[in-house]
Amino acid sequence: MDMLPGIFRWLHIVAGVAWIGLLYYFNLVQAPAMAAAAADKEGPGGAGISKYVAPRALLWFRWAAVATWVMGAALLGSGFKDAFALQNGYEGIGIGAWLGTIMLFNVWVLIWPNQKKILGIVAASDDEKAKARRVAFLASRTNVMLSIPMLFFMANGLSHRALIGL
Amino acid sequence: MKNPLDSICGTIIAGLVLTVVLYVFLKNFIVVGV
């Protein structure tokens, strides 16, 4: 079907907006808000965010990450191997694909298992929670950092690679 | 030395630097050989 690549591109972007949008929400809004809530001894605290907002946001975040990667792989199609091998015109998009793959790994292997400890979904001591908080924070911040070159190479790496001299 | 990822500004600057590094790497060591 001729329209399939267009549909994969559309769904890749929709899921990617959900994934990276939630990543930016966590880093620009929720984490600073939780820190402010913890510091405000007179305020209501961040328990409501931890109980009602964070689990829902994390659910959409981690599955949007999977959907983004799967739709991206479908869009690459026969160019999948060339992209990950950085060859045959797929060098730029390949860098984007590698960065997106590392980010997906961070979501499922570093952020989500540690968030389960932080939110009390799995049992953890206070020391384990403190360590989990730092690991999840740094993995999330790493993904924000990686998202900047990832979006540069995703946006320009294949169909518009001439614009960036590739 | 402070971890740049501890601040939003440091994270964004690190991302911009990484973008330039990856571009230079790609342009000079990957695409040039094609």
N, CA and C atoms of all chains as a GROMACS GRO file, in nm:
protein
  600
    1MET      N    1   0.085  -0.120   0.000
    1MET     CA    2   0.000   0.000   0.000
    1MET      C    3   0.088   0.125   0.000
    2ASP      N    4   0.065   0.213  -0.098
    2ASP     CA    5   0.152   0.331  -0.114
    2ASP      C    6   0.149   0.426   0.004
    3MET      N    7   0.036   0.428   0.076
    3MET     CA    8   0.021   0.524   0.185
    3MET      C    9   0.091   0.481   0.314
    4LEU      N   10   0.133   0.356   0.321
    4LEU     CA   11   0.186   0.305   0.448
    4LEU      C   12   0.302   0.388   0.505
    5PRO      N   13   0.404   0.424   0.423
    5PRO     CA   14   0.513   0.505   0.480
    5PRO      C   15   0.464   0.637   0.538
    6GLY      N   16   0.364   0.697   0.471
    6GLY     CA   17   0.307   0.823   0.521
    6GLY      C   18   0.236   0.802   0.654
    7ILE      N   19   0.166   0.690   0.666
    7ILE     CA   20   0.096   0.660   0.792
    7ILE      C   21   0.196   0.632   0.903
    8PHE      N   22   0.304   0.556   0.869
    8PHE     CA   23   0.408   0.530   0.971
    8PHE      C   24   0.474   0.661   1.016
    9ARG      N   25   0.500   0.753   0.920
    9ARG     CA   26   0.563   0.882   0.955
    9ARG      C   27   0.472   0.960   1.049
   10TRP      N   28   0.343   0.964   1.014
   10TRP     CA   29   0.243   1.037   1.094
   10TRP      C   30   0.238   0.980   1.237
   11LEU      N   31   0.226   0.848   1.250
   11LEU     CA   32   0.215   0.786   1.383
   11LEU      C   33   0.347   0.798   1.460
   12HIS      N   34   0.460   0.795   1.388
   12HIS     CA   35   0.591   0.814   1.452
   12HIS      C   36   0.598   0.953   1.517
   13ILE      N   37   0.547   1.053   1.445
   13ILE     CA   38   0.550   1.190   1.498
   13ILE      C   39   0.450   1.207   1.612
   14VAL      N   40   0.328   1.151   1.597
   14VAL     CA   41   0.227   1.161   1.704
   14VAL      C   42   0.281   1.098   1.833
   15ALA      N   43   0.332   0.976   1.823
   15ALA     CA   44   0.383   0.907   1.942
   15ALA      C   45   0.506   0.980   1.996
   16GLY      N   46   0.590   1.031   1.907
   16GLY     CA   47   0.712   1.102   1.949
   16GLY      C   48   0.678   1.231   2.024
   17VAL      N   49   0.574   1.301   1.979
   17VAL     CA   50   0.532   1.423   2.050
   17VAL      C   51   0.487   1.386   2.192
   18ALA      N   52   0.410   1.275   2.202
   18ALA     CA   53   0.363   1.231   2.335
   18ALA      C   54   0.482   1.195   2.424
   19TRP      N   55   0.577   1.120   2.369
   19TRP     CA   56   0.694   1.074   2.447
   19TRP      C   57   0.781   1.193   2.492
   20ILE      N   58   0.827   1.271   2.395
   20ILE     CA   59   0.920   1.378   2.428
   20ILE      C   60   0.847   1.491   2.502
   21GLY      N   61   0.719   1.510   2.472
   21GLY     CA   62   0.640   1.608   2.546
   21GLY      C   63   0.633   1.574   2.694
   22LEU      N   64   0.608   1.445   2.723
   22LEU     CA   65   0.603   1.403   2.864
   22LEU      C   66   0.742   1.408   2.928
   23LEU      N   67   0.847   1.375   2.850
   23LEU     CA   68   0.984   1.386   2.902
   23LEU      C   69   1.013   1.531   2.944
   24TYR      N   70   0.975   1.626   2.860
   24TYR     CA   71   0.998   1.768   2.893
   24TYR      C   72   0.909   1.811   3.010
   25TYR      N   73   0.785   1.756   3.015
   25TYR     CA   74   0.698   1.786   3.130
   25TYR      C   75   0.765   1.740   3.260
   26PHE      N   76   0.818   1.617   3.261
   26PHE     CA   77   0.882   1.567   3.384
   26PHE      C   78   0.997   1.657   3.427
   27ASN      N   79   1.079   1.699   3.329
   27ASN     CA   80   1.201   1.773   3.362
   27ASN      C   81   1.179   1.922   3.384
   28LEU      N   82   1.087   1.980   3.309
   28LEU     CA   83   1.066   2.126   3.320
   28LEU      C   84   0.957   2.162   3.420
   29VAL      N   85   0.863   2.070   3.446
   29VAL     CA   86   0.749   2.103   3.532
   29VAL      C   87   0.744   2.017   3.659
   30GLN      N   88   0.733   1.885   3.640
   30GLN     CA   89   0.704   1.800   3.758
   30GLN      C   90   0.820   1.794   3.858
   31ALA      N   91   0.943   1.771   3.809
   31ALA     CA   92   1.056   1.759   3.903
   31ALA      C   93   1.078   1.888   3.982
   32PRO      N   94   1.081   2.007   3.916
   32PRO     CA   95   1.096   2.130   3.995
   32PRO      C   96   0.975   2.154   4.088
   33ALA      N   97   0.854   2.115   4.043
   33ALA     CA   98   0.735   2.134   4.127
   33ALA      C   99   0.742   2.046   4.251
   34MET      N  100   0.790   1.921   4.235
   34MET     CA  101   0.802   1.831   4.350
   34MET      C  102   0.906   1.884   4.449
   35ALA      N  103   1.017   1.940   4.396
   35ALA     CA  104   1.120   1.996   4.483
   35ALA      C  105   1.064   2.116   4.560
   36ALA      N  106   0.986   2.200   4.490
   36ALA     CA  107   0.926   2.317   4.556
   36ALA      C  108   0.826   2.272   4.662
   37ALA      N  109   0.748   2.167   4.630
   37ALA     CA  110   0.648   2.117   4.724
   37ALA      C  111   0.715   2.060   4.849
   38ALA      N  112   0.828   1.991   4.830
   38ALA     CA  113   0.900   1.933   4.944
   38ALA      C  114   0.960   2.042   5.032
   39ALA      N  115   1.002   2.152   4.970
   39ALA     CA  116   1.065   2.262   5.046
   39ALA      C  117   0.962   2.348   5.118
   40ASP      N  118   0.837   2.345   5.071
   40ASP     CA  119   0.732   2.429   5.128
   40ASP      C  120   0.664   2.354   5.243
   41LYS      N  121   0.714   2.379   5.365
   41LYS     CA  122   0.664   2.303   5.481
   41LYS      C  123   0.519   2.339   5.516
   42GLU      N  124   0.473   2.456   5.474
   42GLU     CA  125   0.335   2.499   5.503
   42GLU      C  126   0.237   2.452   5.395
   43GLY      N  127   0.289   2.408   5.280
   43GLY     CA  128   0.204   2.375   5.166
   43GLY      C  129   0.145   2.235   5.172
   44PRO      N  130   0.070   2.197   5.069
   44PRO     CA  131   0.003   2.067   5.069
   44PRO      C  132   0.095   1.949   5.034
   45GLY      N  133   0.220   1.977   4.990
   45GLY     CA  134   0.312   1.869   4.955
   45GLY      C  135   0.284   1.812   4.817
   46GLY      N  136   0.368   1.716   4.779
   46GLY     CA  137   0.357   1.660   4.643
   46GLY      C  138   0.292   1.524   4.636
   47ALA      N  139   0.228   1.481   4.747
   47ALA     CA  140   0.171   1.345   4.750
   47ALA      C  141   0.066   1.323   4.641
   48GLY      N  142  -0.012   1.426   4.614
   48GLY     CA  143  -0.116   1.413   4.511
   48GLY      C  144  -0.057   1.390   4.373
   49ILE      N  145   0.053   1.460   4.346
   49ILE     CA  146   0.121   1.441   4.217
   49ILE      C  147   0.176   1.298   4.209
   50SER      N  148   0.241   1.254   4.318
   50SER     CA  149   0.297   1.118   4.319
   50SER      C  150   0.190   1.012   4.303
   51LYS      N  151   0.073   1.036   4.364
   51LYS     CA  152  -0.031   0.933   4.362
   51LYS      C  153  -0.115   0.934   4.235
   52TYR      N  154  -0.152   1.054   4.189
   52TYR     CA  155  -0.250   1.061   4.080
   52TYR      C  156  -0.192   1.101   3.944
   53VAL      N  157  -0.088   1.183   3.944
   53VAL     CA  158  -0.036   1.236   3.816
   53VAL      C  159   0.078   1.150   3.763
   54ALA      N  160   0.181   1.129   3.846
   54ALA     CA  161   0.302   1.062   3.798
   54ALA      C  162   0.277   0.923   3.739
   55PRO      N  163   0.196   0.836   3.806
   55PRO     CA  164   0.176   0.702   3.746
   55PRO      C  165   0.111   0.708   3.608
   56ARG      N  166   0.013   0.798   3.592
   56ARG     CA  167  -0.052   0.811   3.460
   56ARG      C  168   0.045   0.867   3.356
   57ALA      N  169   0.119   0.969   3.396
   57ALA     CA  170   0.215   1.028   3.303
   57ALA      C  171   0.321   0.925   3.262
   58LEU      N  172   0.366   0.844   3.358
   58LEU     CA  173   0.468   0.742   3.327
   58LEU      C  174   0.414   0.632   3.237
   59LEU      N  175   0.285   0.599   3.255
   59LEU     CA  176   0.223   0.496   3.169
   59LEU      C  177   0.225   0.541   3.022
   60TRP      N  178   0.175   0.662   2.998
   60TRP     CA  179   0.175   0.714   2.860
   60TRP      C  180   0.316   0.735   2.809
   61PHE      N  181   0.407   0.779   2.897
   61PHE     CA  182   0.546   0.807   2.861
   61PHE      C  183   0.617   0.680   2.810
   62ARG      N  184   0.608   0.572   2.887
   62ARG     CA  185   0.688   0.454   2.848
   62ARG      C  186   0.630   0.383   2.727
   63TRP      N  187   0.494   0.384   2.713
   63TRP     CA  188   0.437   0.317   2.596
   63TRP      C  189   0.444   0.404   2.471
   64ALA      N  190   0.442   0.536   2.489
   64ALA     CA  191   0.463   0.625   2.374
   64ALA      C  192   0.606   0.607   2.322
   65ALA      N  193   0.700   0.580   2.413
   65ALA     CA  194   0.839   0.555   2.371
   65ALA      C  195   0.846   0.431   2.282
   66VAL      N  196   0.776   0.325   2.323
   66VAL     CA  197   0.774   0.201   2.242
   66VAL      C  198   0.709   0.227   2.106
   67ALA      N  199   0.593   0.295   2.108
   67ALA     CA  200   0.521   0.321   1.983
   67ALA      C  201   0.607   0.406   1.888
   68THR      N  202   0.678   0.504   1.943
   68THR     CA  203   0.764   0.589   1.860
   68THR      C  204   0.872   0.505   1.792
   69TRP      N  205   0.936   0.418   1.870
   69TRP     CA  206   1.046   0.337   1.815
   69TRP      C  207   0.993   0.240   1.708
   70VAL      N  208   0.881   0.175   1.739
   70VAL     CA  209   0.825   0.076   1.644
   70VAL      C  210   0.783   0.144   1.514
   71MET      N  211   0.715   0.259   1.524
   71MET     CA  212   0.673   0.330   1.403
   71MET      C  213   0.794   0.383   1.326
   72GLY      N  214   0.898   0.424   1.398
   72GLY     CA  215   1.022   0.470   1.332
   72GLY      C  216   1.088   0.356   1.257
   73ALA      N  217   1.091   0.238   1.320
   73ALA     CA  218   1.152   0.121   1.255
   73ALA      C  219   1.071   0.083   1.131
   74ALA      N  220   0.937   0.090   1.142
   74ALA     CA  221   0.850   0.059   1.027
   74ALA      C  222   0.874   0.159   0.915
   75LEU      N  223   0.892   0.284   0.951
   75LEU     CA  224   0.915   0.389   0.852
   75LEU      C  225   1.049   0.368   0.781
   76LEU      N  226   1.150   0.326   0.856
   76LEU     CA  227   1.280   0.300   0.792
   76LEU      C  228   1.269   0.183   0.695
   77GLY      N  229   1.187   0.084   0.729
   77GLY     CA  230   1.164  -0.030   0.639
   77GLY      C  231   1.293  -0.097   0.598
   78SER      N  232   1.315  -0.106   0.466
   78SER     CA  233   1.434  -0.174   0.416
   78SER      C  234   1.562  -0.096   0.448
   79GLY      N  235   1.548   0.030   0.489
   79GLY     CA  236   1.665   0.111   0.526
   79GLY      C  237   1.707   0.094   0.671
   80PHE      N  238   1.636   0.008   0.745
   80PHE     CA  239   1.663  -0.010   0.889
   80PHE      C  240   1.810  -0.046   0.915
   81LYS      N  241   1.860  -0.146   0.839
   81LYS     CA  242   1.999  -0.191   0.861
   81LYS      C  243   2.098  -0.082   0.823
   82ASP      N  244   2.073  -0.015   0.710
   82ASP     CA  245   2.162   0.093   0.667
   82ASP      C  246   2.167   0.206   0.770
   83ALA      N  247   2.051   0.235   0.831
   83ALA     CA  248   2.047   0.343   0.930
   83ALA      C  249   2.136   0.308   1.050
   84PHE      N  250   2.119   0.188   1.103
   84PHE     CA  251   2.196   0.151   1.223
   84PHE      C  252   2.343   0.124   1.190
   85ALA      N  253   2.372   0.097   1.061
   85ALA     CA  254   2.512   0.079   1.018
   85ALA      C  255   2.573   0.211   0.970
   86LEU      N  256   2.495   0.318   0.970
   86LEU     CA  257   2.539   0.452   0.927
   86LEU      C  258   2.598   0.450   0.786
   87GLN      N  259   2.518   0.402   0.690
   87GLN     CA  260   2.569   0.395   0.553
   87GLN      C  261   2.460   0.418   0.447
   88ASN      N  262   2.505   0.437   0.322
   88ASN     CA  263   2.416   0.449   0.205
   88ASN      C  264   2.311   0.560   0.214
   89GLY      N  265   2.351   0.678   0.262
   89GLY     CA  266   2.258   0.790   0.270
   89GLY      C  267   2.177   0.795   0.398
   90TYR      N  268   2.190   0.692   0.480
   90TYR     CA  269   2.115   0.685   0.606
   90TYR      C  270   2.201   0.727   0.726
   91GLU      N  271   2.315   0.794   0.699
   91GLU     CA  272   2.407   0.827   0.809
   91GLU      C  273   2.342   0.920   0.911
   92GLY      N  274   2.278   1.028   0.862
   92GLY     CA  275   2.218   1.125   0.952
   92GLY      C  276   2.101   1.068   1.031
   93ILE      N  277   2.006   1.005   0.961
   93ILE     CA  278   1.891   0.948   1.029
   93ILE      C  279   1.937   0.833   1.121
   94GLY      N  280   2.048   0.769   1.083
   94GLY     CA  281   2.102   0.661   1.166
   94GLY      C  282   2.148   0.711   1.303
   95ILE      N  283   2.210   0.829   1.304
   95ILE     CA  284   2.249   0.887   1.434
   95ILE      C  285   2.123   0.913   1.518
   96GLY      N  286   2.018   0.967   1.452
   96GLY     CA  287   1.892   0.989   1.522
   96GLY      C  288   1.833   0.859   1.574
   97ALA      N  289   1.840   0.753   1.492
   97ALA     CA  290   1.786   0.623   1.531
   97ALA      C  291   1.862   0.565   1.651
   98TRP      N  292   1.995   0.580   1.648
   98TRP     CA  293   2.075   0.530   1.761
   98TRP      C  294   2.042   0.606   1.889
   99LEU      N  295   2.031   0.739   1.878
   99LEU     CA  296   2.000   0.820   1.997
   99LEU      C  297   1.862   0.784   2.052
  100GLY      N  298   1.763   0.766   1.961
  100GLY     CA  299   1.628   0.727   2.005
  100GLY      C  300   1.628   0.591   2.072
  101THR      N  301   1.711   0.500   2.020
  101THR     CA  302   1.718   0.366   2.078
  101THR      C  303   1.780   0.370   2.218
  102ILE      N  304   1.885   0.449   2.234
  102ILE     CA  305   1.947   0.466   2.368
  102ILE      C  306   1.844   0.526   2.465
  103MET      N  307   1.766   0.622   2.415
  103MET     CA  308   1.664   0.685   2.500
  103MET      C  309   1.556   0.585   2.540
  104LEU      N  310   1.515   0.498   2.447
  104LEU     CA  311   1.416   0.394   2.479
  104LEU      C  312   1.471   0.301   2.587
  105PHE      N  313   1.599   0.264   2.573
  105PHE     CA  314   1.665   0.180   2.673
  105PHE      C  315   1.660   0.249   2.810
  106ASN      N  316   1.693   0.377   2.814
  106ASN     CA  317   1.692   0.451   2.941
  106ASN      C  318   1.553   0.450   3.005
  107VAL      N  319   1.450   0.464   2.921
  107VAL     CA  320   1.313   0.466   2.973
  107VAL      C  321   1.280   0.335   3.044
  108TRP      N  322   1.305   0.223   2.975
  108TRP     CA  323   1.259   0.093   3.027
  108TRP      C  324   1.355   0.027   3.125
  109VAL      N  325   1.484   0.058   3.114
  109VAL     CA  326   1.583  -0.012   3.198
  109VAL      C  327   1.626   0.074   3.318
  110LEU      N  328   1.626   0.206   3.303
  110LEU     CA  329   1.672   0.292   3.413
  110LEU      C  330   1.560   0.373   3.478
  111ILE      N  331   1.476   0.437   3.397
  111ILE     CA  332   1.376   0.528   3.455
  111ILE      C  333   1.259   0.452   3.518
  112TRP      N  334   1.195   0.364   3.441
  112TRP     CA  335   1.073   0.299   3.491
  112TRP      C  336   1.098   0.209   3.612
  113PRO      N  337   1.199   0.120   3.613
  113PRO     CA  338   1.220   0.036   3.732
  113PRO      C  339   1.250   0.120   3.857
  114ASN      N  340   1.323   0.231   3.842
  114ASN     CA  341   1.353   0.315   3.958
  114ASN      C  342   1.230   0.398   3.999
  115GLN      N  343   1.149   0.441   3.903
  115GLN     CA  344   1.028   0.513   3.938
  115GLN      C  345   0.930   0.424   4.016
  116LYS      N  346   0.930   0.294   3.985
  116LYS     CA  347   0.843   0.202   4.059
  116LYS      C  348   0.880   0.200   4.207
  117LYS      N  349   1.011   0.209   4.236
  117LYS     CA  350   1.056   0.215   4.376
  117LYS      C  351   1.017   0.348   4.440
  118ILE      N  352   1.038   0.458   4.366
  118ILE     CA  353   1.009   0.592   4.418
  118ILE      C  354   0.860   0.607   4.450
  119LEU      N  355   0.775   0.555   4.362
  119LEU     CA  356   0.630   0.573   4.378
  119LEU      C  357   0.567   0.467   4.469
  120GLY      N  358   0.649   0.371   4.515
  120GLY     CA  359   0.597   0.269   4.605
  120GLY      C  360   0.523   0.156   4.535
  121ILE      N  361   0.541   0.146   4.403
  121ILE     CA  362   0.476   0.036   4.328
  121ILE      C  363   0.546  -0.096   4.362
  122VAL      N  364   0.679  -0.089   4.386
  122VAL     CA  365   0.752  -0.204   4.440
  122VAL      C  366   0.816  -0.160   4.572
  123ALA      N  367   0.834  -0.257   4.663
  123ALA     CA  368   0.889  -0.226   4.796
  123ALA      C  369   1.035  -0.183   4.785
  124ALA      N  370   1.072  -0.081   4.863
  124ALA     CA  371   1.211  -0.035   4.867
  124ALA      C  372   1.236   0.038   4.998
  125SER      N  373   1.359   0.024   5.052
  125SER     CA  374   1.396   0.095   5.174
  125SER      C  375   1.418   0.243   5.140
  126ASP      N  376   1.434   0.325   5.243
  126ASP     CA  377   1.458   0.468   5.220
  126ASP      C  378   1.588   0.490   5.143
  127ASP      N  379   1.692   0.411   5.176
  127ASP     CA  380   1.820   0.422   5.105
  127ASP      C  381   1.804   0.385   4.957
  128GLU      N  382   1.730   0.276   4.934
  128GLU     CA  383   1.707   0.233   4.795
  128GLU      C  384   1.626   0.337   4.718
  129LYS      N  385   1.531   0.399   4.787
  129LYS     CA  386   1.451   0.504   4.721
  129LYS      C  387   1.536   0.626   4.687
  130ALA      N  388   1.626   0.662   4.779
  130ALA     CA  389   1.713   0.778   4.753
  130ALA      C  390   1.803   0.751   4.632
  131LYS      N  391   1.856   0.629   4.625
  131LYS     CA  392   1.943   0.592   4.512
  131LYS      C  393   1.860   0.588   4.383
  132ALA      N  394   1.741   0.530   4.393
  132ALA     CA  395   1.652   0.521   4.274
  132ALA      C  396   1.617   0.659   4.222
  133ARG      N  397   1.594   0.753   4.316
  133ARG     CA  398   1.558   0.890   4.277
  133ARG      C  399   1.671   0.954   4.194
  134ARG      N  400   1.796   0.932   4.238
  134ARG     CA  401   1.911   0.991   4.167
  134ARG      C  402   1.932   0.926   4.030
  135VAL      N  403   1.921   0.794   4.025
  135VAL     CA  404   1.941   0.723   3.897
  135VAL      C  405   1.832   0.763   3.797
  136ALA      N  406   1.706   0.765   3.843
  136ALA     CA  407   1.595   0.802   3.753
  136ALA      C  408   1.611   0.946   3.706
  137PHE      N  409   1.651   1.034   3.798
  137PHE     CA  410   1.669   1.175   3.762
  137PHE      C  411   1.777   1.192   3.655
  138LEU      N  412   1.892   1.127   3.678
  138LEU     CA  413   2.002   1.142   3.581
  138LEU      C  414   1.969   1.077   3.447
  139ALA      N  415   1.899   0.964   3.449
  139ALA     CA  416   1.860   0.899   3.323
  139ALA      C  417   1.762   0.987   3.246
  140SER      N  418   1.670   1.050   3.321
  140SER     CA  419   1.573   1.139   3.257
  140SER      C  420   1.642   1.263   3.199
  141ARG      N  421   1.734   1.319   3.276
  141ARG     CA  422   1.808   1.437   3.227
  141ARG      C  423   1.897   1.399   3.107
  142THR      N  424   1.953   1.279   3.111
  142THR     CA  425   2.033   1.231   2.998
  142THR      C  426   1.946   1.226   2.872
  143ASN      N  427   1.821   1.180   2.888
  143ASN     CA  428   1.731   1.174   2.773
  143ASN      C  429   1.696   1.313   2.721
  144VAL      N  430   1.682   1.412   2.810
  144VAL     CA  431   1.658   1.549   2.763
  144VAL      C  432   1.779   1.595   2.680
  145MET      N  433   1.900   1.568   2.733
  145MET     CA  434   2.022   1.607   2.661
  145MET      C  435   2.027   1.537   2.523
  146LEU      N  436   2.000   1.405   2.521
  146LEU     CA  437   2.006   1.330   2.395
  146LEU      C  438   1.896   1.371   2.298
  147SER      N  439   1.783   1.418   2.351
  147SER     CA  440   1.672   1.457   2.263
  147SER      C  441   1.711   1.572   2.171
  148ILE      N  442   1.805   1.656   2.214
  148ILE     CA  443   1.841   1.774   2.134
  148ILE      C  444   1.911   1.731   2.003
  149PRO      N  445   2.020   1.654   2.007
  149PRO     CA  446   2.074   1.605   1.880
  149PRO      C  447   1.982   1.506   1.810
  150MET      N  448   1.906   1.425   1.887
  150MET     CA  449   1.816   1.327   1.825
  150MET      C  450   1.716   1.399   1.734
  151LEU      N  451   1.656   1.508   1.783
  151LEU     CA  452   1.556   1.580   1.702
  151LEU      C  453   1.622   1.650   1.584
  152PHE      N  454   1.746   1.697   1.602
  152PHE     CA  455   1.819   1.759   1.490
  152PHE      C  456   1.838   1.658   1.377
  153PHE      N  457   1.883   1.538   1.414
  153PHE     CA  458   1.910   1.437   1.310
  153PHE      C  459   1.782   1.371   1.259
  154MET      N  460   1.679   1.361   1.342
  154MET     CA  461   1.551   1.308   1.295
  154MET      C  462   1.488   1.404   1.193
  155ALA      N  463   1.491   1.533   1.227
  155ALA     CA  464   1.425   1.633   1.141
  155ALA      C  465   1.498   1.652   1.008
  156ASN      N  466   1.631   1.640   1.011
  156ASN     CA  467   1.710   1.673   0.892
  156ASN      C  468   1.786   1.556   0.831
  157GLY      N  469   1.786   1.442   0.898
  157GLY     CA  470   1.882   1.337   0.864
  157GLY      C  471   1.857   1.258   0.737
  158LEU      N  472   1.730   1.253   0.688
  158LEU     CA  473   1.706   1.168   0.571
  158LEU      C  474   1.653   1.253   0.454
  159SER      N  475   1.526   1.289   0.459
  159SER     CA  476   1.467   1.360   0.344
  159SER      C  477   1.524   1.501   0.328
  160HIS      N  478   1.574   1.560   0.434
  160HIS     CA  479   1.625   1.697   0.427
  160HIS      C  480   1.775   1.702   0.455
  161ARG      N  481   1.846   1.592   0.430
  161ARG     CA  482   1.987   1.589   0.470
  161ARG      C  483   2.073   1.689   0.393
  162ALA      N  484   2.030   1.725   0.271
  162ALA     CA  485   2.106   1.824   0.194
  162ALA      C  486   2.110   1.959   0.265
  163LEU      N  487   2.005   1.987   0.342
  163LEU     CA  488   1.999   2.114   0.414
  163LEU      C  489   2.110   2.128   0.516
  164ILE      N  490   2.159   2.016   0.568
  164ILE     CA  491   2.266   2.022   0.669
  164ILE      C  492   2.396   1.967   0.613
  165GLY      N  493   2.405   1.962   0.481
  165GLY     CA  494   2.530   1.925   0.417
  165GLY      C  495   2.568   1.779   0.427
  166LEU      N  496   2.468   1.691   0.444
  166LEU     CA  497   2.499   1.548   0.451
  166LEU      C  498   2.462   1.478   0.320
  167MET      N  499   3.368   1.897   4.041
  167MET     CA  500   3.298   1.967   3.934
  167MET      C  501   3.150   1.928   3.934
  168LYS      N  502   3.066   2.028   3.917
  168LYS     CA  503   2.922   2.003   3.922
  168LYS      C  504   2.875   1.930   3.797
  169ASN      N  505   2.782   1.837   3.813
  169ASN     CA  506   2.726   1.765   3.699
  169ASN      C  507   2.634   1.859   3.620
  170PRO      N  508   2.662   1.882   3.490
  170PRO     CA  509   2.578   1.975   3.413
  170PRO      C  510   2.432   1.930   3.406
  171LEU      N  511   2.408   1.799   3.421
  171LEU     CA  512   2.270   1.749   3.411
  171LEU      C  513   2.186   1.786   3.534
  172ASP      N  514   2.250   1.839   3.638
  172ASP     CA  515   2.174   1.881   3.756
  172ASP      C  516   2.094   2.008   3.731
  173SER      N  517   2.128   2.082   3.626
  173SER     CA  518   2.047   2.201   3.595
  173SER      C  519   1.992   2.190   3.453
  174ILE      N  520   1.879   2.255   3.430
  174ILE     CA  521   1.818   2.253   3.296
  174ILE      C  522   1.910   2.322   3.195
  175CYS      N  523   1.967   2.436   3.237
  175CYS     CA  524   2.058   2.509   3.146
  175CYS      C  525   2.177   2.422   3.106
  176GLY      N  526   2.237   2.356   3.206
  176GLY     CA  527   2.352   2.269   3.178
  176GLY      C  528   2.314   2.155   3.085
  177THR      N  529   2.194   2.101   3.103
  177THR     CA  530   2.146   1.991   3.020
  177THR      C  531   2.130   2.037   2.875
  178ILE      N  532   2.071   2.155   2.857
  178ILE     CA  533   2.049   2.207   2.721
  178ILE      C  534   2.183   2.239   2.653
  179ILE      N  535   2.274   2.300   2.727
  179ILE     CA  536   2.406   2.331   2.670
  179ILE      C  537   2.478   2.200   2.633
  180ALA      N  538   2.471   2.100   2.720
  180ALA     CA  539   2.533   1.970   2.690
  180ALA      C  540   2.471   1.909   2.564
  181GLY      N  541   2.340   1.923   2.548
  181GLY     CA  542   2.272   1.872   2.428
  181GLY      C  543   2.316   1.943   2.302
  182LEU      N  544   2.333   2.074   2.312
  182LEU     CA  545   2.378   2.152   2.194
  182LEU      C  546   2.522   2.115   2.157
  183VAL      N  547   2.606   2.101   2.258
  183VAL     CA  548   2.746   2.062   2.233
  183VAL      C  549   2.751   1.923   2.170
  184LEU      N  550   2.670   1.831   2.222
  184LEU     CA  551   2.667   1.695   2.168
  184LEU      C  552   2.619   1.696   2.022
  185THR      N  553   2.525   1.784   1.990
  185THR     CA  554   2.475   1.796   1.852
  185THR      C  555   2.591   1.834   1.759
  186VAL      N  556   2.669   1.932   1.799
  186VAL     CA  557   2.783   1.977   1.717
  186VAL      C  558   2.887   1.865   1.705
  187VAL      N  559   2.917   1.799   1.816
  187VAL     CA  560   3.017   1.691   1.815
  187VAL      C  561   2.974   1.579   1.721
  188LEU      N  562   2.847   1.538   1.731
  188LEU     CA  563   2.798   1.429   1.645
  188LEU      C  564   2.796   1.470   1.499
  189TYR      N  565   2.761   1.596   1.472
  189TYR     CA  566   2.758   1.644   1.333
  189TYR      C  567   2.899   1.643   1.274
  190VAL      N  568   2.995   1.695   1.349
  190VAL     CA  569   3.134   1.698   1.301
  190VAL      C  570   3.186   1.555   1.281
  191PHE      N  571   3.154   1.467   1.375
  191PHE     CA  572   3.194   1.326   1.364
  191PHE      C  573   3.136   1.264   1.237
  192LEU      N  574   3.006   1.288   1.215
  192LEU     CA  575   2.938   1.230   1.098
  192LEU      C  576   2.996   1.284   0.968
  193LYS      N  577   3.014   1.414   0.964
  193LYS     CA  578   3.058   1.481   0.841
  193LYS      C  579   3.202   1.444   0.805
  194ASN      N  580   3.288   1.429   0.906
  194ASN     CA  581   3.430   1.409   0.880
  194ASN      C  582   3.476   1.264   0.884
  195PHE      N  583   3.404   1.180   0.955
  195PHE     CA  584   3.452   1.042   0.970
  195PHE      C  585   3.359   0.937   0.913
  196ILE      N  586   3.233   0.972   0.885
  196ILE     CA  587   3.140   0.873   0.832
  196ILE      C  588   3.103   0.905   0.687
  197VAL      N  589   3.045   1.022   0.665
  197VAL     CA  590   2.996   1.057   0.531
  197VAL      C  591   3.110   1.078   0.433
  198VAL      N  592   3.224   1.130   0.480
  198VAL     CA  593   3.336   1.160   0.391
  198VAL      C  594   3.388   1.038   0.317
  199GLY      N  595   3.372   0.920   0.379
  199GLY     CA  596   3.426   0.798   0.319
  199GLY      C  597   3.334   0.735   0.217
  200VAL      N  598   3.210   0.789   0.205
  200VAL     CA  599   3.110   0.726   0.117
  200VAL      C  600   3.144   0.749  -0.029
   0.00000   0.00000   0.00000
